[in-house]
Amino acid sequence: MNATEQGSETPAKNWYRESECSLEAFADQLRNRVDRELRFPVETEHEVPIYDCRALDEVLIDPVRQRTLQAEWANVLLDGAGVLVLKNVFRDTAPVDEATRIFEEIIRQERESGTHGADHFAKAGANDRIWNAQEKLCLQAPSVFARYFSNAFIACVAQAWLGPGYQMTAQVNVVRPGGEAQQAHRDYHLGFQTVEEVQRFPAHVHKMSPFLTLQGAVAHSDMPIQSGPTKLLPFSQRYAEGYLACRRPDFRNFFEAHCVQLPLAKGDALFFNPALFHAAGANRTSDVQRMANLLQVSSAYGRAMETVDRMRMCEAVYPILLEYQTDGKLTSIDIDFVIACTAEGYAFPTNLDRDPPAGGLAPTSQQALLRRALDETWPQSMLREALQLQAWKRTS
């Protein structure tokens, strides 16, 4: 007899489905808030706490007070508004201006070479985007890179959410006058997969995913509301099914009706839980080139213990799988199990300049490539060439 038959409460869902997401339950999550006393903000706007880094210098040099500040930031990101603004992260904006000049040169070079980056959530060519801006800035201007990322406030908020050993990546986004808004979404990891893929992950993974990354944006230009700073829906990270719900039209309409925007000045930054519903706004100005350096900070724990040469494994097992598929010794499902233990199933990390999203939000995974080879009965040499090309695309 199961728990339901015994008359106890209905067990929590172990799997989420897009069709079962409830807009009413979502709205309830936004209303039923955890009230926490915040000690350090200078103000709160649209329920988003705003901190002035000029008032926090002494906090950062006191280990006890710094830990208190970090606990406050973690609570805001977890079950508070889900987003916080840090004013004057760069009190001296010279490193920002210097990095901006480098980024503009990279954009020009990439446009001329035909490697202009597409956006996950906007039409190709509508915005300018630099993939892997972190490495490109470091290699082209290491002194600028060093001054930019020696910033104590960026390190402090990253540690507050992820702890030590975090890995910094960044992508620059420029929205020109007239640039259209994005649609509401959540971010990496589950936010960059299709509904069908997201539904395959159990409910506890939906709850775990936000703890693997921290999203941030450093303003490289002044961003008045008319220029389209990020649209945010405070507290929306609390809805567990949100990685599926954010794609539904009713949820997106709700987002548009209730989202808020906060103006930023050059040198300001905002950081948010990747599960927060958000979207870049439309640039309705005639002269503002809205540039942000999008910081995507990853947990140290999102890695396997061992390095495995999965390309060699794919090549070795492919003729066997092809034979077993032809002879019926293994079913298609059995072969999928073998593929899962052989090839890399995740499309990231990759070089998005060479390996852009393939008809969706993510590039083709090694598993998908191996499955296609079997479905189309490629010769061994064709698979080898495809694997080599895919590996090249994924390198820096």
C-alpha positions as CSV (number, residue, x, y, z in Angstrom):
1,M,0.0,0.0,0.0
2,N,1.5,3.3,-1.0
3,A,1.4,6.6,0.9
4,T,-1.6,7.9,-0.9
5,E,-3.6,4.8,-0.3
6,Q,-2.8,5.1,3.4
7,G,-4.5,8.5,3.4
8,S,-1.4,10.6,3.9
9,E,-0.7,13.8,2.0
10,T,0.0,13.5,-1.7
11,P,3.7,13.0,-2.3
12,A,5.7,15.8,-3.9
13,K,6.1,15.6,-7.6
14,N,9.1,13.8,-8.8
15,W,8.8,15.0,-12.4
16,Y,7.5,18.2,-13.9
17,R,5.6,18.7,-17.1
18,E,5.1,21.9,-19.0
19,S,1.3,21.3,-19.4
20,E,0.9,20.9,-15.6
21,C,2.5,24.3,-14.7
22,S,0.0,26.5,-12.8
23,L,0.0,30.2,-13.4
24,E,-2.1,30.6,-10.2
25,A,0.6,28.7,-8.2
26,F,3.2,30.8,-9.8
27,A,1.5,34.0,-8.8
28,D,1.1,32.6,-5.2
29,Q,4.9,32.1,-5.1
30,L,5.4,35.8,-5.9
31,R,2.9,36.9,-3.1
32,N,4.0,34.4,-0.4
33,R,7.3,36.0,0.5
34,V,9.8,35.4,3.2
35,D,10.3,38.7,5.0
36,R,14.0,39.1,6.0
37,E,15.5,42.1,7.5
38,L,18.1,43.6,5.2
39,R,20.9,45.5,6.8
40,F,23.0,46.8,4.0
41,P,21.0,48.2,1.1
42,V,20.8,52.0,0.6
43,E,17.3,51.6,-0.9
44,T,14.8,49.2,-2.3
45,E,13.2,49.8,-5.7
46,H,10.5,47.6,-7.1
47,E,11.3,45.3,-4.2
48,V,14.9,44.9,-5.4
49,P,17.6,45.8,-2.9
50,I,20.1,48.3,-4.1
51,Y,23.6,48.4,-2.5
52,D,26.1,51.2,-2.9
53,C,29.6,49.7,-3.0
54,R,31.1,53.0,-1.8
55,A,29.5,52.3,1.6
56,L,30.7,48.7,1.7
57,D,34.5,49.1,1.6
58,E,34.9,48.7,5.3
59,V,32.5,45.8,5.4
60,L,34.7,43.8,3.0
61,I,37.8,44.2,5.1
62,D,36.1,42.9,8.2
63,P,35.7,39.1,7.9
64,V,32.7,38.9,10.2
65,R,30.8,41.7,8.6
66,Q,31.7,40.5,5.1
67,R,30.2,37.1,6.0
68,T,27.1,38.8,7.2
69,L,26.8,40.7,4.0
70,Q,27.4,37.6,1.9
71,A,24.7,35.7,3.9
72,E,22.3,38.6,3.1
73,W,23.1,38.4,-0.6
74,A,22.7,34.7,-0.6
75,N,19.3,35.0,1.1
76,V,18.1,37.6,-1.4
77,L,19.2,35.4,-4.3
78,L,17.6,32.2,-2.8
79,D,14.2,33.2,-1.6
80,G,14.1,37.0,-1.6
81,A,13.8,39.1,-4.7
82,G,16.2,36.9,-6.5
83,V,18.1,39.9,-7.8
84,L,20.3,42.6,-6.3
85,V,21.9,45.8,-7.7
86,L,25.4,46.9,-6.8
87,K,25.9,50.6,-7.6
88,N,29.4,51.8,-8.2
89,V,31.0,48.3,-8.4
90,F,33.6,50.2,-10.5
91,R,34.0,53.5,-8.7
92,D,36.8,54.3,-11.2
93,T,35.2,53.4,-14.5
94,A,38.5,53.5,-16.4
95,P,38.8,49.7,-16.6
96,V,35.3,49.5,-17.9
97,D,36.0,52.1,-20.6
98,E,39.2,50.4,-21.6
99,A,37.5,47.0,-21.8
100,T,34.7,48.6,-23.8
101,R,37.2,49.8,-26.4
102,I,38.6,46.3,-26.6
103,F,35.2,44.8,-27.0
104,E,34.2,47.2,-29.7
105,E,37.3,46.3,-31.6
106,I,36.6,42.5,-31.2
107,I,33.0,43.1,-32.5
108,R,34.4,45.0,-35.5
109,Q,36.9,42.2,-36.2
110,E,34.3,39.5,-35.9
111,R,31.9,41.2,-38.2
112,E,34.6,41.6,-40.8
113,S,35.6,38.0,-40.5
114,G,32.0,36.7,-40.7
115,T,32.1,35.1,-37.2
116,H,29.5,37.5,-35.7
117,G,27.9,35.8,-32.6
118,A,24.2,34.9,-32.5
119,D,22.1,35.5,-29.5
120,H,20.3,32.6,-27.6
121,F,17.1,34.6,-27.2
122,A,17.1,37.2,-30.0
123,K,17.2,37.2,-33.7
124,A,20.6,36.6,-35.3
125,G,22.2,39.9,-36.2
126,A,19.8,41.9,-34.1
127,N,22.3,42.5,-31.4
128,D,26.1,42.3,-31.2
129,R,27.4,39.5,-29.0
130,I,30.9,38.4,-28.1
131,W,31.1,34.8,-27.0
132,N,33.9,33.9,-24.5
133,A,34.6,37.6,-23.9
134,Q,36.5,36.5,-20.9
135,E,39.3,34.8,-22.8
136,K,39.3,37.3,-25.6
137,L,39.8,40.3,-23.3
138,C,42.5,38.5,-21.3
139,L,44.5,37.6,-24.5
140,Q,44.1,40.9,-26.2
141,A,44.6,43.2,-23.2
142,P,45.8,41.3,-20.1
143,S,46.5,44.5,-18.2
144,V,42.9,45.6,-18.7
145,F,41.7,42.2,-17.8
146,A,43.7,42.2,-14.6
147,R,42.4,45.6,-13.5
148,Y,38.8,44.7,-14.4
149,F,38.6,41.4,-12.6
150,S,40.6,42.5,-9.5
151,N,37.2,43.8,-8.4
152,A,36.5,42.8,-4.8
153,F,32.7,43.2,-5.1
154,I,32.5,40.8,-8.0
155,A,34.5,38.2,-6.1
156,C,32.4,38.8,-2.9
157,V,29.0,38.1,-4.5
158,A,30.3,35.2,-6.5
159,Q,31.6,33.6,-3.3
160,A,28.3,34.4,-1.5
161,W,26.4,32.2,-3.9
162,L,28.9,29.6,-5.1
163,G,31.6,29.5,-2.5
164,P,35.3,29.2,-3.5
165,G,36.7,27.7,-6.7
166,Y,34.2,29.3,-8.9
167,Q,34.9,29.7,-12.7
168,M,34.3,33.0,-14.4
169,T,33.0,33.2,-17.9
170,A,31.5,36.2,-19.7
171,Q,29.7,37.2,-22.9
172,V,29.3,40.8,-24.1
173,N,25.9,41.9,-25.4
174,V,25.3,45.1,-27.2
175,V,21.7,46.2,-28.1
176,R,21.6,49.0,-30.6
177,P,18.9,51.7,-30.8
178,G,15.8,49.9,-32.1
179,G,17.0,46.5,-30.8
180,E,14.1,44.3,-29.9
181,A,13.5,42.8,-26.4
182,Q,14.1,39.2,-25.6
183,Q,11.4,36.9,-24.4
184,A,11.2,35.9,-20.8
185,H,13.4,33.0,-19.9
186,R,15.6,31.4,-17.3
187,D,19.3,30.8,-17.7
188,Y,21.9,28.1,-17.9
189,H,21.8,25.1,-17.2
190,L,18.2,23.9,-17.6
191,G,17.2,27.2,-19.2
192,F,19.3,26.4,-22.3
193,Q,17.5,23.2,-23.2
194,T,14.3,22.4,-25.0
195,V,11.1,21.6,-23.1
196,E,11.4,18.0,-24.0
197,E,14.9,17.8,-22.6
198,V,14.0,19.7,-19.4
199,Q,11.1,17.4,-18.7
200,R,13.5,14.4,-18.6
201,F,15.2,15.8,-15.5
202,P,13.6,14.9,-12.1
203,A,12.2,17.6,-10.0
204,H,15.1,17.7,-7.5
205,V,17.4,18.6,-10.4
206,H,15.2,21.6,-11.3
207,K,15.6,22.7,-7.7
208,M,19.4,22.1,-7.8
209,S,20.2,23.7,-11.1
210,P,20.2,27.4,-9.9
211,F,22.9,26.6,-7.4
212,L,25.4,25.8,-10.2
213,T,25.6,29.3,-11.6
214,L,25.3,33.0,-10.8
215,Q,24.3,35.4,-13.4
216,G,25.5,39.0,-13.5
217,A,25.8,42.0,-15.8
218,V,28.3,44.9,-15.6
219,A,27.0,48.1,-17.3
220,H,29.4,49.4,-19.8
221,S,27.2,52.3,-20.7
222,D,24.6,54.3,-18.8
223,M,21.3,52.4,-19.1
224,P,18.2,54.5,-18.7
225,I,14.9,52.7,-18.8
226,Q,14.3,53.7,-22.4
227,S,17.5,51.8,-23.4
228,G,16.0,48.6,-22.2
229,P,17.9,47.3,-19.1
230,T,17.0,43.8,-18.1
231,K,13.4,43.1,-17.4
232,L,13.1,41.3,-14.1
233,L,10.3,39.5,-12.2
234,P,11.3,39.5,-8.5
235,F,10.7,36.3,-6.6
236,S,10.0,34.3,-9.7
237,Q,13.0,32.1,-9.0
238,R,11.0,30.4,-6.2
239,Y,8.6,28.6,-8.6
240,A,10.3,25.2,-9.0
241,E,8.6,24.3,-12.3
242,G,9.8,27.6,-13.8
243,Y,12.3,26.1,-16.3
244,L,9.2,24.7,-18.1
245,A,6.7,27.4,-17.3
246,C,8.8,30.3,-18.7
247,R,8.3,29.2,-22.3
248,R,4.5,29.1,-22.0
249,P,2.6,32.1,-23.5
250,D,0.4,32.7,-20.4
251,F,3.5,32.9,-18.2
252,R,5.3,35.2,-20.6
253,N,2.2,37.4,-20.8
254,F,2.2,37.5,-16.9
255,F,5.9,38.4,-17.0
256,E,5.3,41.3,-19.4
257,A,2.5,42.6,-17.2
258,H,4.4,42.4,-13.9
259,C,8.1,42.7,-14.7
260,V,10.2,45.7,-13.5
261,Q,13.3,47.4,-14.9
262,L,16.0,49.3,-13.0
263,P,18.2,52.0,-14.6
264,L,21.9,51.4,-14.3
265,A,24.9,53.7,-14.6
266,K,28.2,52.8,-16.2
267,G,30.1,50.8,-13.6
268,D,27.0,49.5,-11.9
269,A,26.2,45.7,-11.8
270,L,23.3,43.5,-11.1
271,F,23.4,39.9,-10.1
272,F,20.6,37.4,-10.1
273,N,19.6,33.8,-9.5
274,P,19.7,32.1,-12.9
275,A,16.1,30.8,-12.2
276,L,14.7,34.3,-12.1
277,F,12.4,35.1,-15.0
278,H,14.1,37.9,-17.0
279,A,14.7,39.3,-20.5
280,A,16.7,42.0,-22.1
281,G,14.5,45.0,-22.8
282,A,13.9,46.8,-26.1
283,N,16.2,49.8,-26.8
284,R,13.8,52.6,-27.6
285,T,16.4,55.3,-27.7
286,S,17.9,56.9,-30.8
287,D,21.5,57.2,-29.5
288,V,22.3,54.7,-26.6
289,Q,24.4,51.7,-27.5
290,R,23.5,49.6,-24.5
291,M,26.5,47.4,-23.7
292,A,26.7,44.9,-20.8
293,N,29.3,42.4,-19.9
294,L,27.2,39.3,-19.0
295,L,29.0,37.4,-16.2
296,Q,28.1,33.7,-15.9
297,V,29.9,32.3,-12.9
298,S,30.0,28.5,-12.5
299,S,30.3,26.4,-9.4
300,A,33.5,24.4,-8.9
301,Y,31.4,21.3,-8.3
302,G,29.9,21.0,-11.8
303,R,32.7,18.7,-13.0
304,A,33.5,15.0,-13.3
305,M,36.3,13.5,-11.4
306,E,38.2,11.9,-14.4
307,T,39.0,13.0,-17.9
308,V,37.8,10.5,-20.5
309,D,38.6,10.4,-24.2
310,R,35.0,9.9,-25.3
311,M,35.9,10.4,-29.0
312,R,38.1,7.3,-29.0
313,M,35.3,5.5,-27.2
314,C,32.8,6.5,-29.8
315,E,35.0,5.3,-32.6
316,A,35.7,2.0,-30.9
317,V,32.1,1.1,-30.1
318,Y,30.5,2.4,-33.2
319,P,31.1,-0.6,-35.5
320,I,29.8,-2.9,-32.8
321,L,26.6,-0.8,-32.3
322,L,26.1,-0.7,-36.0
323,E,26.4,-4.5,-36.2
324,Y,24.1,-5.1,-33.2
325,Q,21.6,-2.6,-34.6
326,T,21.6,-4.3,-38.0
327,D,21.3,-7.9,-36.5
328,G,18.8,-6.9,-33.9
329,K,21.0,-8.0,-31.1
330,L,20.3,-4.8,-29.3
331,T,17.1,-2.7,-29.4
332,S,17.2,1.0,-30.1
333,I,16.6,1.7,-26.4
334,D,19.5,-0.7,-25.5
335,I,21.7,1.2,-27.9
336,D,20.7,4.5,-26.3
337,F,21.9,3.1,-23.0
338,V,25.3,2.3,-24.5
339,I,25.5,5.7,-26.1
340,A,24.8,7.4,-22.8
341,C,27.8,5.5,-21.2
342,T,30.0,6.3,-24.2
343,A,29.5,9.8,-25.6
344,E,29.3,13.2,-24.0
345,G,25.7,14.0,-23.5
346,Y,26.0,17.7,-22.7
347,A,26.5,20.4,-25.3
348,F,28.5,22.6,-23.0
349,P,31.1,23.9,-22.5
350,T,31.9,24.7,-26.1
351,N,33.3,27.5,-28.3
352,L,30.1,29.2,-29.3
353,D,31.9,31.1,-32.1
354,R,32.5,27.8,-33.9
355,D,29.7,25.8,-32.4
356,P,26.6,28.0,-32.2
357,P,23.2,26.7,-31.1
358,A,21.9,24.2,-33.7
359,G,18.3,25.2,-34.4
360,G,17.6,25.9,-30.8
361,L,19.3,26.9,-27.6
362,A,22.2,24.5,-27.6
363,P,24.7,23.0,-30.1
364,T,24.6,19.3,-31.0
365,S,26.0,17.0,-28.3
366,Q,28.4,14.1,-29.0
367,Q,25.6,11.7,-28.0
368,A,23.3,13.2,-30.6
369,L,26.0,13.0,-33.2
370,L,26.6,9.3,-32.5
371,R,22.9,8.5,-32.6
372,R,22.6,10.3,-36.0
373,A,25.5,8.3,-37.4
374,L,23.7,5.1,-36.3
375,D,20.3,6.2,-37.7
376,E,21.9,7.1,-41.0
377,T,24.4,4.1,-41.0
378,W,27.4,6.3,-41.6
379,P,30.7,4.6,-42.6
380,Q,33.3,4.6,-39.9
381,S,35.4,7.3,-41.7
382,M,32.4,9.6,-41.8
383,L,31.8,9.4,-38.1
384,R,35.5,10.0,-37.4
385,E,35.5,13.1,-39.5
386,A,32.3,14.4,-37.9
387,L,33.8,13.7,-34.4
388,Q,37.0,15.5,-35.3
389,L,35.1,18.5,-36.6
390,Q,32.9,18.6,-33.5
391,A,36.0,18.5,-31.3
392,W,37.6,21.3,-33.2
393,K,34.4,23.4,-32.8
394,R,34.6,22.9,-29.1
395,T,38.2,24.0,-28.7
396,S,39.3,27.6,-28.0
